[in-house]
Amino acid sequence: MKQNKAVITWLLLGCVLVFIMVVVGGITRLTNSGLSMTDWHLVTDTFPPMSEEKWEHAFEEYKKFPEYQKINIHNDFTLDDYKFIYFWEWFHRFIGRIIGIVFIIPFVYFLIRKKLDKATINKCLILLGMGALQGFFGWFMVKSGLIDNPDVSHFRLSLHLTFAFITFAYTLWVALDIIYPERKAAITPLKKIARVALIILLLQIIYGGFVAGLNAGLIHNHWPMMSEGQFMHDSIFIEKPTLATALTEGKSGVQFVHRTMAYFVVGLILFLYFKSKKIALNTQQKNGLNALVIIVFIQFILGIFTLLLRVPLWLGLAHQVVAFFLLTAMTYTLHRLSK
């Protein structure tokens, strides 16, 4: 492990940067800043406009698009307001550039110094591809809000968000492979449960993206029922022509799936935890399982209050941050149960 300390530090730094980028992305979404930059250039918009004249030009370009023409033109939207939303979208993209630099330069250095074995090189090439794809997904998402509808597609937003979570989890997994090079027999019964729990958690993250993209947390602000006496609100069945579209495109339906799936996430993690009590585990495995239980309850409570309080910025952001911690604990636990 000492020999690979620099590689481990590099990979974990990548995890931290992806985490920061998702947090800033959450702020960008919650402050409605994501459509403030109407074009994308790899180099020329690395820094924000550096003069008042350039700010005026950027603002005039923004005025040509639906968000200003259909929403902000009616809100006494000023240049200062534009600078605020521009900052968050610019900062989000800037961190993406930093991640690219932090990944590519050390990767080339480690290749030259022969610090990476063949398996790790292949994994890092996958990570490189995932990073490039994530950048494409980001622009693909933004583009959907620059045509007619002044809001991004909730499908594209969820794709961008979920793929960031997956990239983070895979980066962490590669780091864990180096941190724990020993290979022992997997604890098969627990590993299978943990895999199912991870899949359900990822589905929950996908629906979290749907809820964010549709602003579905601003309706049915009751718990445990969606309204008085209704666990499944009547509006689910009338807002879209079919149940399938209601549960993927309707605000009520998407919220129903997200809030209901939370019970499955909690239930599977508790099932995994109590099942583990019958098996002799090492300290790493026990710590992973304990962290899972603690974090999933924190996340569940945050979800309830985020809904009841109609998604205040700080609480919506906290809910997203703890989802990251939950995925971290799930990835670590599955790794320790698998290898």
Beta strands, then each sheet from edge to edge (+ up, - down):
end
